[in-house]
Amino acid sequence: MKRFVLLAVTLATLAACDAPPGVTAAPSFAPPSGSPPPPVSESGGHNATDVMFLQMMAAQYGPSAELLKLAAGRSTNTKVRELAAAMDVTQADELSKVQGWLRGWGESPTPATDPSLHAGHGGLPATGPDEVKALRDASAAEFDKVFLNLLIGHQHQAVEYARMELTSGVNPQVLEFATRVDQSRTAQVTMMLGMVSG
């Protein structure tokens, strides 16, 4: 449990660096920092970053769906159940879109498993069977706290993937999708941090 609390504190610090409270940044394809991004492909082409971003997002959806379904069935908090249900529907739609892009480009739906290829953007999805089991085994009294802390880390990782895409991707549709992922997951993390500390 100490690990979950430490994760929430760490992510609260990271979230505080993104923008002042109450300020919503305008959508932009500009990278958060570093070198200018490559030119956006006017022909709708794609590069390796576009592919990796979509593969990493696809890999995230399975574990996320398991966490969300457990919350819908076990949480006694109405706000947690409503959040889980809304996120489950949204992410199912996103997965369909992501898989469609990858199929259309003839690319693998799964990312390469070499960890060194993913070190610069948050690593391979950190939520796996152990984390899902931890949530399944959580007591009724601890369930919501365990769920929220796991999902905070999971959604923060999606923000890192999106910012990788915004730094180096070239496909305009995927860049637009990455902007939405960045904004929605950042908002979700902020909301869940409030629920954990509330």
Solvent accessible surface area in square Angstrom, and as a share of the most:
residue,aa,sasa,rsa
1,M,97,0.43
2,K,181,0.77
3,R,155,0.56
4,F,18,0.08
5,V,71,0.41
6,L,119,0.59
7,L,57,0.28
8,A,9,0.07
9,V,90,0.51
10,T,64,0.37
11,L,6,0.03
12,A,44,0.34
13,T,84,0.49
14,L,77,0.38
15,A,21,0.16
16,A,80,0.62
17,C,102,0.61
18,D,60,0.31
19,A,42,0.32
20,P,87,0.55
21,P,134,0.85
22,G,89,0.86
23,V,86,0.50
24,T,123,0.72
25,A,68,0.53
26,A,81,0.62
27,P,101,0.64
28,S,56,0.36
29,F,77,0.32
30,A,62,0.48
31,P,24,0.15
32,P,77,0.48
33,S,86,0.55
34,G,74,0.71
35,S,83,0.54
36,P,117,0.73
37,P,48,0.30
38,P,49,0.31
39,P,119,0.75
40,V,60,0.35
41,S,23,0.15
42,E,177,0.79
43,S,108,0.70
44,G,34,0.33
45,G,29,0.28
46,H,69,0.31
47,N,45,0.23
48,A,84,0.65
49,T,25,0.15
50,D,0,0.00
51,V,14,0.08
52,M,48,0.21
53,F,0,0.00
54,L,0,0.00
55,Q,20,0.09
56,M,0,0.00
57,M,0,0.00
58,A,16,0.13
59,A,33,0.25
60,Q,4,0.02
61,Y,9,0.03
62,G,42,0.40
63,P,26,0.16
64,S,1,0.01
65,A,31,0.24
66,E,75,0.34
67,L,0,0.00
68,L,1,0.01
69,K,124,0.52
70,L,25,0.13
71,A,0,0.00
72,A,50,0.38
73,G,67,0.64
74,R,87,0.32
75,S,7,0.05
76,T,121,0.70
77,N,61,0.31
78,T,72,0.42
79,K,143,0.61
80,V,1,0.01
81,R,87,0.32
82,E,112,0.50
83,L,21,0.11
84,A,0,0.00
85,A,52,0.40
86,A,60,0.47
87,M,4,0.02
88,D,36,0.19
89,V,99,0.57
90,T,64,0.37
91,Q,11,0.05
92,A,59,0.46
93,D,95,0.49
94,E,22,0.10
95,L,48,0.24
96,S,71,0.46
97,K,88,0.37
98,V,0,0.00
99,Q,64,0.28
100,G,31,0.29
101,W,38,0.13
102,L,1,0.00
103,R,167,0.61
104,G,66,0.64
105,W,57,0.20
106,G,70,0.68
107,E,63,0.28
108,S,55,0.35
109,P,79,0.50
110,T,86,0.50
111,P,17,0.11
112,A,50,0.39
113,T,115,0.67
114,D,69,0.36
115,P,97,0.61
116,S,83,0.53
117,L,94,0.47
118,H,1,0.00
119,A,83,0.64
120,G,82,0.78
121,H,14,0.06
122,G,34,0.33
123,G,20,0.19
124,L,57,0.28
125,P,32,0.20
126,A,75,0.58
127,T,11,0.06
128,G,17,0.17
129,P,115,0.73
130,D,112,0.58
131,E,31,0.14
132,V,8,0.05
133,K,122,0.52
134,A,37,0.29
135,L,0,0.00
136,R,129,0.47
137,D,94,0.49
138,A,14,0.11
139,S,61,0.40
140,A,87,0.68
141,A,98,0.76
142,E,64,0.29
143,F,3,0.01
144,D,33,0.17
145,K,83,0.35
146,V,4,0.03
147,F,0,0.00
148,L,6,0.03
149,N,0,0.00
150,L,12,0.06
151,L,0,0.00
152,I,0,0.00
153,G,20,0.19
154,H,4,0.02
155,Q,1,0.01
156,H,37,0.16
157,Q,17,0.08
158,A,0,0.00
159,V,5,0.03
160,E,59,0.27
161,Y,0,0.00
162,A,0,0.00
163,R,68,0.25
164,M,31,0.14
165,E,0,0.00
166,L,8,0.04
167,T,43,0.25
168,S,39,0.25
169,G,1,0.01
170,V,18,0.10
171,N,4,0.02
172,P,45,0.28
173,Q,111,0.49
174,V,0,0.00
175,L,4,0.02
176,E,91,0.41
177,F,2,0.01
178,A,0,0.00
179,T,10,0.06
180,R,107,0.39
181,V,0,0.00
182,D,19,0.10
183,Q,70,0.31
184,S,41,0.27
185,R,3,0.01
186,T,30,0.18
187,A,59,0.46
188,Q,27,0.12
189,V,5,0.03
190,T,80,0.46
191,M,101,0.45
192,M,0,0.00
193,L,24,0.12
194,G,41,0.40
195,M,47,0.21
196,V,38,0.22
197,S,98,0.63
198,G,97,0.93
